[in-house]
Amino acid sequence: MTAGMLRPDAAPDRLADVADVADVADRHATGRALRLGTRASELATSQSGWVADHLRAAGYEVELVPVRTVGDVSRASLSEIGGTGVFASALREALHEGTIDLAVHSLKDLPTTPEPGLVVAAVPEREDPRDALVARDGLTLATLPEGARVGTGSPRRAAQLAQLRPDLDVRDIRGNVGTRIAMVRDGELDAVVLACAGLSRLGRLDEATERLDLSTMLPAPGQGALAVECRDGHAALADLPPGVVVTDADLRGLLADALEHPPTRAAVTAERAVLARLEAGCTAPVGAHAAPAGLRPAPAEEAGRTTPPLTLSVFVALRHPQRHEQTGSDPVLLGRTVAEHLLNRPDPTRSADRPDGGPGVSHTGA
């Protein structure tokens, strides 16, 4: 069998609706390994390896191709080196050039503006989206002493920490997960705030001294989720053996079949719609998390819709710290509506929902 061809015995659940498995193998043969572009960091290669393993389980041969980005080599803060897109631009350039067939991004690092010629073909099931505290002596956010030095490279985390514990000394840091944890172990810092998903993918989640509840700290839009991107269109993949034709559209379809998780796609679409409407990048002090609305009754205008409603919670500190929550079934409209509320709220220190001036929480439809 040609290298990279879908094995007839692979992923039978995905082939149950096809009568002739051999025909599927012929149609999905790639003729060579799929070239998966990834950042070279330990965390990036870990999450790219996860995607590669799922594609291999579906019968495809996959080769990881490391691509070094500006965000990997610079030690400056993200806001200084361009923020949004610094981790994605080199991968996208490699896609456009055809040196890789697909790329894996941390979704929170992708700009919300679509990239011409490229498409996010799949959003796999999300990891834990929460933030975690890694602190000395098993300390939690509540038990850190006054003046404790807490490191983070995220303005979003810094803004929420300033609200939760204004007595802390929050410091801007850079570096990979291991470097940041070492700052605590070496006594340079008392704690760092990191993503649960990153710790989990590196097998270091047990080093967290606290997983911060979503009611305490909202994550970055898309945190914990991956984006698998490829070229849009119908051009043939490069460097295929004679007689083998696989197009970008074929690749887009197989990625969706093997990796797409619709509930995660809906949730992150709502979260990123907030960023898009606020015209804020991945380094902006914006937190957002969308999840199924659960047992909360859907608004009357949602009755009869087949899309499960989402509850979207958003924190922003663009002018004043604000937090708002809303429920709706259209992810894009929901995100835009919440963003509009936050942009147009006349007095963020008071709320129509809370006469005492506390954070407003709404459960209206969108």
Salt bridges, closest charged atoms under 4 A:
ASP9 OD1 - ARG7 NE 3.48
ASP23 OD2 - ARG27 NE 3.13
ASP53 OD1 - ARG56 NH1 3.11
ASP72 OD1 - ARG39 NH2 2.74
ASP101 OD2 - ARG32 NH1 2.77
ASP101 OD2 - ARG35 NE 3.93
ASP101 OD1 - ARG231 NH2 3.78
ASP109 OD2 - ARG39 NH1 3.92
ASP109 OD1 - LYS108 NZ 3.66
GLU115 OE1 - ARG92 NH1 3.83
GLU115 OE2 - HIS96 NE2 3.01
ASP128 OD2 - ARG130 NH2 2.76
ASP131 OD2 - ARG156 NH1 2.85
ASP131 OD1 - ARG157 NH2 2.73
ASP137 OD2 - ARG136 NH1 2.64
ASP167 OD2 - ARG165 NH2 2.59
ASP169 OD2 - ARG171 NH2 2.91
ASP190 OD1 - ARG136 NE 2.69
ASP190 OD2 - ARG149 NE 3.22
GLU207 OE1 - ARG185 NH2 3.34
GLU207 OE2 - ARG204 NE 2.63
GLU229 OE2 - ARG92 NH2 2.99
GLU229 OE1 - HIS105 NE2 2.80
ASP232 OD1 - ARG252 NH1 3.11
ASP239 OD2 - ARG35 NH1 3.11
ASP248 OD1 - ARG231 NE 3.32
GLU260 OE2 - ARG265 NE 2.90
GLU271 OE1 - ARG126 NH2 2.80
GLU302 OE1 - ARG305 NH1 3.38
GLU325 OE2 - ARG296 NH2 3.46
GLU325 OE2 - HIS363 ND1 3.54
GLU340 OE2 - ARG277 NE 2.45
ASP356 OD2 - ARG354 NH2 2.89
